[in-house]
Amino acid sequence: MKVLLHICCSPCSVKCIEELKKDKIDVVGYWYNPNIHPYTEYRSRMNCLKDYSNSIGLEVIYNNEYGLVEFTKNVINNLKDRCSYCYSKRLEETANYAKENGYDAFTTTLLISPYQKHEDIKKMCEDLSKKYKIDFIYKDFRINFREGQNEARNLNLYMQKYCGCIYSEMERYLKKI
């Protein structure tokens, strides 16, 4: 089975890739994260994934859309629910790409983070599976989150300090004040 794995960042991908490969799944990574801001952060995360994927021999497709304007335009009037837009934008693009390019299924590394809205992500993926008539591989990767983060640190992967959008970066600093 060939699965397109949406990858939000290298640290979150470590255990997801490992778990999928344990199940004899042919994994191809998919970078599509127009939510990550500022551009220096976007570039750091993408370059880390390029280095990491090369080191483990993982093919990754890069949809290199830096989407600051579109993202902010779509969330500015509802910042409390910005994650829904963020998830749906990235997951829909992933499901559509998987279907159009002959993959058997899709999934996402967003399912590993205990900081994300897990049930919302799962439901969106299930709905997209029906919409695009492509399987969604559901795995609750969260049990491997800490181990994956530790492994990422041991590999000297770039470890981001916030989810990705400019508003989550702002909240990170406001919590320290």
Buried (B, 14 or more C-beta within 10 A) or exposed (E): EEBBBBBBBBBBBBBBBBBBEEEEBEBBBBBBBBBBBEEEBBEBBBEBBBBBBEEEEBEBBBBEEBBBEBBBEBBEEEEEEBBBBBBBBBBBBBBBBBBEEEBBBBBBBBBBBEEBBBEBBBEBBEBBBEEBEBBBBBBEBBEBBEEBBEBBEEBEBBEBEBBBBBBBBEEEEEEEE
